[in-house]
Amino acid sequence: MTFRKYPGDLLLLGLFLLPVVIAAPALPWGSQGWLYSLAELAGVFALSAFLLAGILSARIPGIDPWFGGLVRLWVVHRWLGFSAFMLVMAHVLLLALATLPMSVGASVATLFPPLIHREVWLGWAAFLTMLVFIAPTLGFFGTLHYQRWKRLHLLSAPALLLALVHTLMLSTTAWVWWLLSALALAAIAWRKLLSPWLARKPYVVDGMDKLARDVVELRLRPKGKGIRWQAGQFVYLTPMDASLAAGYREEHPYTIASGSGDDELRIGIKAVGDATRALLDIKPGAEVRIEGPYGIFFDSPALAAKGADGPDPRRKQLWLAGGIGITPFVSGARDRIEAGETHRPDASLLYLANRPERAYYLDELIRIAEACDGFAVHTHYMNEHGVITRDYLAERCPDFAEREIYMCGPPGMINHLQTLLRHEGVPGHRIHTEAFDFL
Ligand SMILES: Cc1cc2nc3c(=O)[nH]c(=O)nc-3n(C[C@H](O)[C@H](O)[C@H](O)COP(=O)(O)OP(=O)(O)OC[C@H]3O[C@@H](n4cnc5c(N)ncnc54)[C@H](O)[C@@H]3O)c2cc1C
């Protein structure tokens, strides 16, 4: 991921550094040795990162674009969680090293004091709880089924609580921890208790179009006031139909495939697991809940105006889609024809699929390209053409290296194309990607 700046970054940095700025001067610099203070500082950084990761799990619709979109927030959340874990290990190690010059016994006693020192044992309990929920995220013990991983991740709440009590029992600067904890608590309460009632809007399945044996497009109609969105954004969809074989009341992210002016919400779904497979059988009239929209895959002029690093709106575009990763581009193409605008930058879509039957929406996309100036569609079939090369790309889009490039598809495709484009001198800030497995 290329680093870009967004208006919310300063707030995140401020929240992360606040405890350090407040707590660092109160540390016993010099009196107990530098190593000891560094150990304490690592602990402060660790809790700060952990609390911020908790705050970032809030997922409030409409807020995420200020931070570069929900996918970027999840990446930051993951990095904060990982950093917190590493910093806790540094905290423990530095504490041991700080007392080692006295004796090995002193070092052991610092880490494992008599049980009366509850604050230290609470710290250990926090660390062990953290270890349990973070291990699968880091890929230890293989990959866990997503829903099981999500349930295990709930252990982050007690881990956070234990770490907080451990710190409050030792800290002289409590207010800053209370402040961050209140924000983290509010985030968790919103996410787990309030958002299912306040953020999810009821929709009804109006109909369904079969795009392939295992791919459908759902047409959804709002029961009351629906959501508004921009092309390329995504929603969380929660089926409320108890008769489904799987996925009842389970939220999953899907890109919106309708144009932004459409009254219906259309969502293209490929069956890859139990919840998506069950949706192939959902019946018209069934209720689903929609939460969102999230993300900023395409340009965001409002954000650019606020100083965010964004794509150049005057530059021509190249859209690279793989398989079901076509959905944001379907939305973009439908947007063009619905809006009937002529002043959008030219866009060339190159659709990568294994074989023609796997190029969903292709007929419609070709029809849109025939009707819209400045929009072209090309295909690349892996079974026929092999792995995509620079020459194949240059034949269809000779000025590809000069364009803003948007990619969505499986991680393998994105990695391959990213390497190819970087090799051709396309700067990272002009490549915009979305993979469908951000966790
Ligand atoms: C931003 C984004 C946009 C997406 N857009 C589309 C789309 O337009 N069309 C489409 O068919 N698919 C899309 N997906 C992928 C879709 O969310 C998964 O295929 C679906 O959640 C799989 O659920 P499952 O139970 O059928 O399969 P499982 O076998 O349970 O999961 C397969 C993989 O999907 C991911 N996944 C599963 N559940 C979730 C969840 N609740 N939240 C996040 N990731 C999850 C995990 O990486 C998991 O390994 C999108 C994903 C993301 C992140």
The ligand as a Tripos MOL2 file, in Angstrom:
@<TRIPOS>MOLECULE
LIG
   53    58     1     0     0
SMALL
NO_CHARGES

@<TRIPOS>ATOM
      1 C1        -14.3440   -4.4460    0.5230 C.3       1 LIG1
      2 C2        -14.8790   -5.7720    0.0490 C.ar      1 LIG1
      3 C3        -15.7690   -5.8130   -1.0180 C.ar      1 LIG1
      4 C4        -16.2760   -7.0400   -1.4690 C.ar      1 LIG1
      5 N1        -17.1270   -7.0580   -2.5290 N.ar      1 LIG1
      6 C5        -17.6100   -8.2320   -2.9920 C.ar      1 LIG1
      7 C6        -18.4960   -8.2760   -4.1060 C.ar      1 LIG1
      8 O1        -18.8900   -7.2590   -4.6880 O.2       1 LIG1
      9 N2        -18.9270   -9.4960   -4.5100 N.ar      1 LIG1
     10 C7        -18.5100  -10.6550   -3.9030 C.ar      1 LIG1
     11 O2        -18.9480  -11.7340   -4.3260 O.2       1 LIG1
     12 N3        -17.6710  -10.6420   -2.8570 N.ar      1 LIG1
     13 C8        -17.1980   -9.4580   -2.3820 C.ar      1 LIG1
     14 N4        -16.3540   -9.4370   -1.3050 N.ar      1 LIG1
     15 C9        -15.9430  -10.7030   -0.6960 C.3       1 LIG1
     16 C10       -17.0520  -11.2300    0.2380 C.3       1 LIG1
     17 O3        -17.1820  -10.3830    1.3600 O.3       1 LIG1
     18 C11       -16.6700  -12.6340    0.7170 C.3       1 LIG1
     19 O4        -16.5890  -13.4750   -0.4000 O.3       1 LIG1
     20 C12       -17.6970  -13.1910    1.6610 C.3       1 LIG1
     21 O5        -17.6990  -12.4650    2.8720 O.3       1 LIG1
     22 C13       -17.3620  -14.6590    1.9260 C.3       1 LIG1
     23 O6        -18.1970  -15.1820    2.9350 O.3       1 LIG1
     24 P1        -18.5160  -16.7660    2.9840 P.3       1 LIG1
     25 O7        -19.0600  -17.0980    4.3290 O.co2     1 LIG1
     26 O8        -19.3380  -17.1550    1.8110 O.co2     1 LIG1
     27 O9        -17.1180  -17.4480    2.7570 O.3       1 LIG1
     28 P2        -16.0000  -17.8330    3.8400 P.3       1 LIG1
     29 O10       -15.4190  -19.1260    3.3820 O.co2     1 LIG1
     30 O11       -16.5130  -17.7030    5.2150 O.co2     1 LIG1
     31 O12       -14.9670  -16.6640    3.6130 O.3       1 LIG1
     32 C14       -14.1040  -16.5900    2.5060 C.3       1 LIG1
     33 C15       -13.1810  -15.3920    2.7440 C.3       1 LIG1
     34 O13       -13.9630  -14.1840    2.6850 O.3       1 LIG1
     35 C16       -13.5310  -13.2510    3.6980 C.3       1 LIG1
     36 N5        -14.6780  -12.9950    4.5890 N.ar      1 LIG1
     37 C17       -15.6100  -13.8790    5.0250 C.ar      1 LIG1
     38 N6        -16.5070  -13.2740    5.8060 N.ar      1 LIG1
     39 C18       -16.1450  -11.9790    5.8880 C.ar      1 LIG1
     40 C19       -16.6660  -10.8380    6.5660 C.ar      1 LIG1
     41 N7        -17.7770  -10.8950    7.2900 N.pl3     1 LIG1
     42 N8        -15.9950   -9.6550    6.4460 N.ar      1 LIG1
     43 C20       -14.8770   -9.5700    5.7080 C.ar      1 LIG1
     44 N9        -14.3400  -10.5950    5.0240 N.ar      1 LIG1
     45 C21       -14.9560  -11.7910    5.1160 C.ar      1 LIG1
     46 C22       -12.3820  -13.8870    4.4370 C.3       1 LIG1
     47 O14       -11.1660  -13.4250    3.8410 O.3       1 LIG1
     48 C23       -12.5440  -15.3520    4.1590 C.3       1 LIG1
     49 O15       -11.3260  -16.0390    4.1830 O.3       1 LIG1
     50 C24       -15.8720   -8.2350   -0.8430 C.ar      1 LIG1
     51 C25       -14.9870   -8.1850    0.2490 C.ar      1 LIG1
     52 C26       -14.5000   -6.9760    0.6880 C.ar      1 LIG1
     53 C27       -13.5440   -6.9490    1.8350 C.3       1 LIG1
@<TRIPOS>BOND
     1     1     2 1
     2     2     3 ar
     3     2    52 ar
     4     3     4 ar
     5     4     5 ar
     6     4    50 ar
     7     5     6 ar
     8     6     7 ar
     9     6    13 1
    10     7     8 2
    11     7     9 ar
    12     9    10 ar
    13    10    11 2
    14    10    12 ar
    15    12    13 ar
    16    13    14 ar
    17    14    15 1
    18    14    50 ar
    19    15    16 1
    20    16    17 1
    21    16    18 1
    22    18    19 1
    23    18    20 1
    24    20    21 1
    25    20    22 1
    26    22    23 1
    27    23    24 1
    28    24    25 2
    29    24    26 1
    30    24    27 1
    31    27    28 1
    32    28    29 2
    33    28    30 1
    34    28    31 1
    35    31    32 1
    36    32    33 1
    37    33    34 1
    38    33    48 1
    39    34    35 1
    40    35    36 1
    41    35    46 1
    42    36    37 ar
    43    36    45 ar
    44    37    38 ar
    45    38    39 ar
    46    39    40 ar
    47    39    45 ar
    48    40    41 1
    49    40    42 ar
    50    42    43 ar
    51    43    44 ar
    52    44    45 ar
    53    46    47 1
    54    46    48 1
    55    48    49 1
    56    50    51 ar
    57    51    52 ar
    58    52    53 1
@<TRIPOS>SUBSTRUCTURE
     1 LIG1         1 GROUP 0 **** ****
